[in-house]
Amino acid sequence: KSAGFKFVDDEERAYISLYNFALSLNLILDMVLTAFLSYRQMVGRGVHTADGRLLHDLETYQQILESYPMQKALGNTIYHYCWPATFFLPFVAEPLALVIFPHHVGTLFVRSIKGLGGKKAEKALAMPIMEQARYADVIFNV
């Protein structure tokens, strides 16, 4: 292969590792951007902390991130990111899109062509090879 992999296992391991790294980096960048934008928005609205100080008056990143308004904003963002788009819909849509729908279309295809039978029909109805990115998604969701 062009990347120098001698075995498919090595290629898939590298793919899963790089894909998982990309997912993690994307999440970190999303959270940093969300925290920054939430902070700027709350400073503009004059939001106070639980002890009455303005959010703008907090001095360190730790104080800012541990304040209730920031915790609430980031918690809401994480919740809306995860539910239902990350933890529910993919697990409902994936079997439909990757198993049931292709099998149904394949069945209609095999039925519609009279000369298609035997091994060719089996091949038309065969399941695709499992893509390894699914494992990285599972690791990321855990």
N, C-alpha and C positions, 0 to 999 in steps of 0.2 A: 504494500500500500504506500501511498505517497507520504504519509507521516512517519513511516518506518515501523509500524506495528507488524509483528510477525504473527500474532494470534488475535483472533476476534475478541477474546476475553480482555486482552490488554486495551484494545481500542474502546470497548464498551466501558471499561473501568475509567479510562481517561475521560470519555464522554460524560459519564455520570458525575465525575468529580468536577469537571469544568462547568457543567450545567448547574450543579448544586451551588458552586461558587457564584455563578452569575445570578441565580435566584437570591442568594443571601446578600450579595452586593446591591441588587435592586431593592430589596426590602430595607436595607440600611439607608440607602440614599433617599428612598421614599419617606422613611421615618424622620430623617434629618430635615428634609424639605418641609414636611408637615409640621414638625416642631417649630421651625423657623417662621413659617407663615402663620401658624397659630399664635405664636408669641407676638409677632408684629401686629396682628389683628387685635389681640387682646390689649396690647399697649395702646393702640389707637382708640380703643373703646374705654380706656381707663379702668381696667379690671383690677380689683383688689385681691390680696391674699386673705387667708383666714384670720390673720392677725391685724388686718386693716391696712397694710402697706400696699402701695401701688406695685403692680408687677414690674413696672419700669424701674423701680427703686431697688430691686434685688440685684446683688452684686456679682454673684458667681453663677456659673452654669448649673452647679449642683442645687443651689437655692431655687433657681428658675425651674429646673426640671422636677424638683420635689414639691413645688407649690401645687396646691389643690387645683387651681384653674388649668395648669398645664397637664397635670395627671388626668383630669377629666377630658380635656381636648384630645390628648393622645390615646386614652382608653377608648373614647368614642370612635376615633379614627381606626384603631386596630379592630374594634368590633365590626365596624362597617366594611372593613377590608376583608375580614375573615368570614363573616356570615352575611349572606349565604354564598357569596361568590367563590370563596376558597374551599370551605369545608362541606358544602352541601351540593351545589349545582354540578360541579365536575363529576361527583360520584353518582349522580342521577343521570346526567347527560352522557357520560362516557359509555356505559353499557348500551344505551340506545343508539348512539352514533357509531360505535365501533363494532358492535356485535349484532344487535337486533335489526337495525336498518339495512346494513350491507347483506345480511343473510336473507332478509325479505326481498331485497332488490335482486339478489342472485337467484333466488327461487323463481321469481317472476321471469328473469332472463332465461333460465334453463327451461322453464315451461313454454316460453314463447318460441324457442328455436327447436324445430322437430328433429334436426340431425344431431343435436347436442345431447350426448349420453355417455355413459360409462365414465372413463377417467377424466374426460373433458368437463363433464358435469360436476364431478367431484372436485376438480380443480377450481371451477367457478364458484363453488360453495365453500371452499376451504377458508379457514380463518387466516388473517394476515399474521406475520411474524410479530411477536410482542416487542414493542419499542422500549428500549432501556430507560428512556427519560421518565417513564412512570415511576421507577424506583427512586429517582432523584426527587420527584414530586412528593412521594410518600415520606422520604427522609426529611424533606423540607417542612412538610406539614406537621411532623411529629416534633 
